[in-house]
Amino acid sequence: MSEENTIVVIDENGNEVEMEIVLTFEADNKKFVLFKNFEDDDVYAYTYDEDGNLEAVENEEDLDICAEVLNTFQDEDLIDG
């Protein structure tokens, strides 16, 4: 991670893309990070480990958890959305 609220990820074309970290949280013994591209409002959900390794969230249950947490924070105006 480059700055406190940004992360650099590699896209499907191998390009480095700087993303804005929306929020991080823990649920079901997993660590989640939600981030979005500075160019659009799409939010991406990933899990991460203590070494900073990222893995895309593909499990429907985990995606539901991420959506619920994101919606709660947006509803409470705790983050820009």
Rosetta blueprint (number, residue, H / E / L):
1 M L
2 S L
3 E L
4 E L
5 N L
6 T E
7 I E
8 V E
9 V E
10 I E
11 D L
12 E L
13 N L
14 G L
15 N L
16 E E
17 V E
18 E E
19 M E
20 E E
21 I E
22 V E
23 L E
24 T E
25 F E
26 E E
27 A E
28 D L
29 N L
30 K E
31 K E
32 F E
33 V E
34 L E
35 F E
36 K E
37 N E
38 F L
39 E L
40 D L
41 D L
42 D L
43 V E
44 Y E
45 A E
46 Y E
47 T E
48 Y E
49 D L
50 E L
51 D L
52 G L
53 N L
54 L E
55 E E
56 A E
57 V L
58 E L
59 N L
60 E H
61 E H
62 D H
63 L H
64 D H
65 I H
66 C H
67 A H
68 E H
69 V H
70 L H
71 N H
72 T H
73 F H
74 Q H
75 D H
76 E L
77 D L
78 L L
79 I L
80 D L
81 G L
